[in-house]
């Protein structure tokens, strides 16, 4: 997941703020003035320039660990009273105008349905099934795929051939799917333990990886584990395996490339396993996050109410729809810069888009089709209150899937093709329409 600044706004609630595509990794600790007035961008060396649009090197990724782990939000201060409206001007001959009414913000706010107590979100089963039927099966598949990736890399390093290279590339692509399908629940340990960043720091400036290759350091798993997040994880491996434009052949691999790959595979696999363990058993002295989540409102130190955990689910869906529509598609499209596409080295960003939308759908439906699991869901809750809204959401999801599938690929090649612009725009619009529905209609129902 791309760099976000998570601002705590209350129990179970975050505001996700884009840090910006081109200033994601600023060495050192930025002070407040630097965040408001970022320093001039450092020019980076372009490794490839094979596109007809605007490939601009990025400053590297920089995933999170920025979430402030934190206790309960402080109480908000009381809102000030609205001032009275000014007196109306004098009327015409018909008499004096009347006084204006009190000022009100209500017309600016979306309409809200107020639920009777019997319909408010109180369903612990939705919370428990979200973890047991979606989160854990998804992460279990990720660990299977990460192990296969590490093994296939080791096989390629020990016996470099066209066949072993193709196998390593295929297992990289296979591992991407369960990861991208998990991004609707990249909260909890993925955020506050920095595991999201360890696995998926992007956009990647390949100069960071080349710096490791050109160093004189011995490349061991212990050494790679201590590197910054832009020098390990999915996209560092992707650059090493696929090259800058999905065109790296066997003759391009140096002994140093193979040494780096041999060290990075086990580190990646261990991080994926740590993510699963952080939910099921707990790591680094932290309790199992599963217990904190499913015990919402019943002794959880993080979620004091069931609604707080339910809101976390909705905010996760909102977060990935926002990132997919506004960042993964939007920033690359708006700037016409293919270097801002997430999986540009393997030219598989469209597959990432589909998996991210799967993530939102799985979180809403409370199921993980790849694992054959399903449970009581947010969709079930919405359907009992407003079946038309539930049907609308599911129909809009299908439209978004169809629109993403209609984008001619690979998008790394078609991003700047004017003939593909309508399809890309339609896909972005359909994702952002879903974002609006979850933010404006679903979230208020769960928050009550």
C-alpha positions in Angstrom: 0.0 0.0 0.0 1.2 3.4 -0.9 2.4 5.9 1.8 -0.5 7.4 3.8 -0.4 9.5 6.9 -2.9 8.1 9.3 -4.4 10.7 11.6 -6.3 9.4 14.7 -9.7 11.0 14.9 -11.4 8.8 17.4 -11.8 5.2 18.4 -11.7 3.1 15.3 -11.5 6.1 13.0 -8.6 7.4 11.0 -8.4 10.1 8.3 -6.1 8.9 5.5 -4.1 11.7 4.0 -1.9 11.3 0.9 1.7 12.3 1.6 2.3 12.7 -2.1 3.7 10.6 -4.9 6.9 12.4 -5.5 8.1 13.0 -1.9 7.5 9.7 -0.3 10.9 9.2 1.2 12.7 12.2 2.6 15.9 11.1 4.4 15.9 12.0 8.0 13.1 13.3 10.1 11.0 16.0 8.6 10.1 18.9 10.7 6.7 20.6 10.5 8.0 23.3 8.1 9.3 20.6 5.7 6.0 18.9 5.7 4.2 22.1 4.8 7.0 23.3 2.4 8.7 20.2 1.2 12.3 20.5 0.0 13.2 20.7 -3.6 12.9 17.3 -5.3 16.2 15.6 -5.8 16.8 14.6 -9.4 17.1 10.8 -9.9 18.6 8.9 -12.7 16.1 7.4 -15.1 16.8 3.7 -15.7 14.5 3.3 -18.6 12.5 5.7 -20.9 10.6 3.4 -23.2 7.2 5.1 -23.0 5.9 7.9 -25.1 4.5 9.8 -22.1 6.2 11.2 -19.1 8.3 8.7 -17.1 9.5 10.7 -14.1 11.7 8.9 -11.6 10.2 8.9 -8.1 11.9 9.5 -4.8 11.1 6.0 -3.7 8.2 4.6 -1.7 7.9 4.7 2.0 5.2 2.7 3.6 3.9 3.2 6.9 4.8 2.6 10.4 3.5 6.1 10.6 0.3 5.1 12.4 0.3 6.3 15.9 -0.5 3.4 18.0 -2.6 4.6 20.3 -4.8 4.7 23.1 -8.2 6.1 23.1 -8.9 9.4 21.3 -9.4 12.4 23.5 -12.9 13.8 23.9 -13.7 16.4 21.4 -14.5 19.9 22.6 -18.0 21.1 22.4 -18.9 22.8 19.2 -19.6 26.5 19.3 -23.1 27.8 18.9 -24.1 28.9 15.5 -24.5 32.7 15.2 -27.8 34.1 14.4 -28.4 35.1 10.8 -28.4 38.8 10.1 -31.6 40.7 9.9 -33.2 40.8 6.6 -33.1 44.0 4.7 -36.2 46.2 4.5 -38.8 44.9 2.2 -40.3 46.9 -0.6 -43.6 48.7 -0.2 -45.1 45.6 1.1 -43.4 46.1 4.5 -40.2 45.3 6.3 -38.4 42.1 5.8 -38.3 39.6 8.6 -35.3 38.6 10.6 -33.1 35.8 9.2 -33.1 32.5 10.9 -30.2 30.9 12.8 -27.2 29.8 10.6 -27.1 26.1 10.0 -24.7 23.6 8.4 -27.3 21.0 7.9 -27.9 21.7 4.2 -24.2 21.0 3.6 -24.3 17.6 5.2 -25.4 14.3 3.5 -28.8 13.1 4.6 -28.6 10.5 7.3 -30.8 7.7 8.3 -31.2 7.3 12.1 -31.7 3.7 13.1 -33.9 2.5 16.0 -31.9 0.7 18.7 -32.9 -2.7 17.5 -31.3 -2.1 14.1 -28.0 -0.5 15.2 -24.8 -2.4 14.5 -24.2 -4.8 17.4 -23.4 -8.0 15.6 -20.3 -9.7 17.1 -20.6 -12.5 14.5 -19.8 -10.1 11.7 -16.6 -9.1 13.5 -15.6 -12.7 14.3 -16.3 -14.0 10.8 -14.5 -11.1 9.2 -11.3 -12.3 11.0 -11.8 -16.1 10.8 -13.4 -16.4 7.4 -11.5 -13.6 5.6 -8.4 -12.1 7.2 -6.8 -15.3 8.5 -7.5 -17.4 5.4 -6.2 -14.6 3.2 -3.0 -14.3 5.1 -2.6 -18.1 5.2 -2.7 -18.1 1.4 -0.2 -15.3 1.3 2.3 -17.3 3.5 1.9 -20.3 1.2 2.6 -18.1 -1.9 5.5 -16.3 -0.1 7.1 -19.7 0.7 6.7 -20.8 -2.9 8.3 -17.5 -4.1 11.3 -17.9 -1.8 11.7 -21.5 -2.9 11.5 -20.6 -6.6 14.0 -17.8 -6.2 16.4 -20.3 -4.5 15.9 -22.7 -7.4 16.7 -20.0 -9.9 19.8 -18.8 -8.0 21.2 -22.3 -7.7 20.4 -23.2 -11.4 19.8 -20.1 -13.5 17.9 -21.1 -16.7 15.0 -19.7 -18.7 12.7 -22.3 -17.0 13.7 -21.4 -13.5 13.5 -17.7 -14.2 10.0 -18.1 -15.6 9.0 -20.1 -12.5 10.3 -17.4 -10.2 8.5 -14.7 -12.1 5.3 -16.7 -12.1 5.4 -17.3 -8.3 6.0 -13.5 -7.8 2.8 -12.8 -9.7 1.0 -15.5 -7.8 2.0 -14.0 -4.5 0.8 -10.6 -5.5 -2.8 -11.7 -5.6 -3.4 -12.6 -1.9 -1.4 -9.6 -0.9 -3.4 -7.1 -3.0 -6.6 -8.9 -1.9 -5.7 -8.1 1.7 -5.4 -4.4 1.4 -8.9 -3.6 2.6 -7.7 -4.7 6.1 -4.2 -3.2 6.1 -5.0 -1.9 9.6 -3.7 -3.3 12.9 -0.3 -5.0 12.7 0.2 -4.4 9.0 0.2 -0.7 9.9 1.6 -0.3 13.4 4.2 -2.9 13.1 5.3 -1.6 9.7 4.7 -5.0 8.0 2.8 -3.4 5.1 5.8 -1.3 4.3 8.2 -4.3 4.7 6.2 -6.2 2.1 4.9 -3.6 -0.3 6.8 -0.2 -0.3 6.0 1.6 -3.5 6.5 3.4 -5.9 10.0 2.0 -6.0 12.9 4.0 -7.3 15.2 1.3 -8.7 18.2 3.5 -7.8 17.7 2.3 -4.2 18.1 -1.3 -5.3 21.0 -0.5 -7.6 22.8 1.1 -4.6 22.7 -2.2 -2.8 23.9 -4.1 -5.8 26.8 -1.7 -6.2 27.8 -1.7 -2.6 30.6 -3.9 -1.4 28.5 -5.3 1.4 27.9 -9.1 1.8 24.3 -9.7 1.0 22.9 -12.1 3.6 19.3 -12.4 4.9 20.4 -10.6 8.1 21.8 -7.7 6.1 18.8 -7.4 3.8 16.4 -7.5 6.8 18.1 -4.4 8.1 17.7 -2.4 4.8 15.2 0.3 4.3 11.8 -0.9 3.0 12.4 0.4 -0.5 15.3 -2.1 -0.8 13.3 -5.3 0.1 9.8 -6.5 -0.4 7.7 -7.2 -3.5 9.0 -4.4 -5.7 12.7 -4.8 -5.0 12.2 -8.5 -5.9 10.1 -7.5 -8.9 12.8 -5.2 -10.2 15.5 -7.9 -9.8 13.4 -10.5 -11.5 11.7 -8.6 -14.3 14.0 -5.6 -15.0 12.7 -2.1 -15.6 10.2 -3.0 -18.4 9.4 -6.7 -18.0 12.2 -7.5 -20.4 15.0 -8.9 -18.3 16.5 -12.0 -19.9 18.8 -14.6 -18.5 21.9 -13.0 -19.8 21.2 -9.8 -17.8 21.6 -11.4 -14.4 24.9 -10.7 -12.7 26.3 -12.7 -9.8 25.4 -9.8 -7.6 21.8 -10.0 -8.7 21.7 -13.6 -7.7 23.3 -12.9 -4.4 20.7 -10.3 -3.6 17.8 -12.5 -4.7 19.1 -15.4 -2.5 19.1 -13.1 0.5 15.8 -11.3 -0.1 13.6 -14.3 -0.6 13.7 -15.7 3.0 13.3 -12.2 4.4 10.2 -11.6 2.4 8.8 -15.0 3.4 9.4 -14.4 7.1 7.7 -11.0 7.0 4.6 -12.6 5.4 4.6 -15.2 8.2 5.0 -12.5 10.8 1.9 -10.8 9.5 -0.2 -13.9 9.9 1.3 -14.6 13.3 0.5 -11.1 14.4 -3.2 -11.9 14.1 -3.2 -15.5 15.3 -0.6 -15.5 18.1 1.0 -12.1 18.5 4.6 -11.1 17.8 7.1 -8.7 19.4 5.4 -8.8 22.7 2.0 -7.8 21.3 -1.1 -9.9 21.9 -2.8 -11.6 19.0 -4.7 -9.0 17.1 -7.5 -11.4 16.4 -8.4 -11.4 20.1 -8.4 -7.6 20.2 -10.7 -7.4 17.2 -13.2 -10.1 18.0 -13.5 -9.0 21.6 -14.6 -5.5 20.5 -16.8 -4.1 23.3 -15.9 -6.9 25.6 -12.5 -6.1 27.0 -10.6 -5.2 23.9 -7.9 -2.6 24.5 -8.3 -1.2 21.0 -12.0 -1.4 20.2 -14.1 -0.3 23.1 -17.4 -1.0 21.2 -18.6 -3.4 18.5 -19.3 -0.3 16.4 -15.6 0.6 16.5 -14.6 -2.7 15.0 -17.4 -2.5 12.5 -16.3 1.0 11.6 -12.7 -0.3 11.1 -14.0 -2.7 8.5 -15.8 0.0 6.6 -12.9 2.4 6.9 -10.6 -0.3 5.4 -13.0 -0.6 2.4 -13.0 3.1 2.0 -9.3 3.3 2.3 -8.6 0.8 -0.5 -11.2 2.3 -2.8 -9.7 5.7 -2.2 -6.2 4.4 -2.9 -7.2 2.5 -6.0 -9.3 5.3 -7.5 -7.3 8.4 -6.5 -3.8 7.1 -6.2 -3.1 3.8 -8.1 -5.2 4.9 -11.1 -5.6 8.6 -10.5 -2.1 9.8 -9.9 -0.6 7.9 -12.8 -3.4 9.0 -15.1 -3.4 12.6 -14.1 0.4 13.0 -14.5 0.6 10.6 -17.5 3.5 9.0 -15.7 3.8 5.2 -15.9 6.5 5.2 -13.2 3.7 5.8 -10.7 2.0 2.5 -11.6 2.5 0.0 -8.7 3.7 -3.1 -10.5 5.4 -1.5 -13.5 8.4 -3.8 -13.6 6.2 -6.9 -14.2 3.6 -4.8 -16.1 0.9 -6.3 -13.9 -0.7 -3.2 -12.4 -4.1 -4.1 -13.9 -4.0 -7.4 -12.0 -3.3 -5.4 -8.8 -6.4 -3.2 -9.6 -8.6 -6.3 -9.9 -7.3 -7.8 -6.7 -7.8 -4.5 -4.8 -11.4 -4.4 -5.9 -11.7 -8.1 -4.8 -10.4 -7.0 -1.4 -13.2 -4.4 -1.0 -15.8 -6.9 -2.2 -14.5 -9.7 0.1 -14.6 -7.3 3.1 -18.1 -6.3 2.3 -19.4 -9.8 1.7 -17.4 -11.4 4.5 -15.9 -14.1 2.4 -12.7 -15.3 0.8 -13.4 -17.3 -2.3 -9.8 -18.3 -2.8 -9.9 -20.0 0.5 -13.5 -21.3 0.2 -14.6 -19.5 3.3 -17.6 -17.2 4.1 -19.5 -15.9 7.1 -21.9 -13.3 8.4 -21.1 -10.0 6.8 -21.4 -6.3 6.6 -23.6 -6.9 3.5 -26.0 -8.9 5.7 -26.3 -6.0 8.1 -26.9 -3.5 5.3 -29.5 -5.7 3.7 -31.6 -5.9 6.8 -31.7 -2.1 7.0 -31.8 -1.1 3.3 -31.9 -4.1 0.8 -31.9 -1.6 -2.1 -28.6 -0.1 -0.9 -27.1 -3.6 -0.5 -28.2 -4.5 -4.1 -26.9 -1.2 -5.4 -23.4 -1.8 -3.8 -23.2 -5.3 -5.3 -24.2 -4.0 -8.7 -21.7 -1.2 -8.6 -19.0 -3.6 -7.6 -19.7 -5.6 -10.8 -19.7 -2.5 -12.9 -16.3 -1.6 -11.5 -14.9 -5.1 -12.2 -16.2 -4.9 -15.7 -14.7 -1.4 -16.2 -11.3 -2.5 -15.0 -11.3 -5.6 -17.1 -12.1 -3.3 -20.1 -8.9 -1.3 -19.8 -6.5 -2.5 -22.6 -3.4 -3.9 -21.1 -0.8 -3.8 -20.0 -1.7 -0.3 -18.6 2.1 0.4 -18.4 1.9 0.6 -22.2 -1.6 2.0 -22.7 -1.7 4.7 -19.9 -0.8 7.5 -22.3 -2.7 6.1 -25.3 -5.6 8.5 -25.9 -7.7 5.6 -27.2 -7.5 3.9 -23.8 -8.4 7.0 -21.8 -12.2 6.5 -21.8 -11.8 3.0 -20.4 -9.3 4.1 -17.7 -11.5 7.0 -16.8 -14.6 4.8 -16.6 -12.8 2.4 -14.3 -11.6 5.2 -12.0 -15.1 6.8 -11.9 -16.8 3.5 -11.0 -14.3 2.9 -8.1 -14.7 6.4 -6.8 -18.5 6.1 -7.0 -18.2 3.1 -4.7 -16.0 5.1 -2.4 -18.7 7.7 -2.1 -21.4 5.1 -1.3 -19.3 3.5 1.5 -18.2 6.9 2.9 -21.6 8.7 2.7 -24.1 5.9 3.2 -22.6 2.7 4.7 -20.3 4.3 7.3 -23.0 6.4 9.0 -25.1 3.3 9.4 -22.3 1.4 11.2 -21.3 4.4 13.4 -24.7 4.7 15.1 
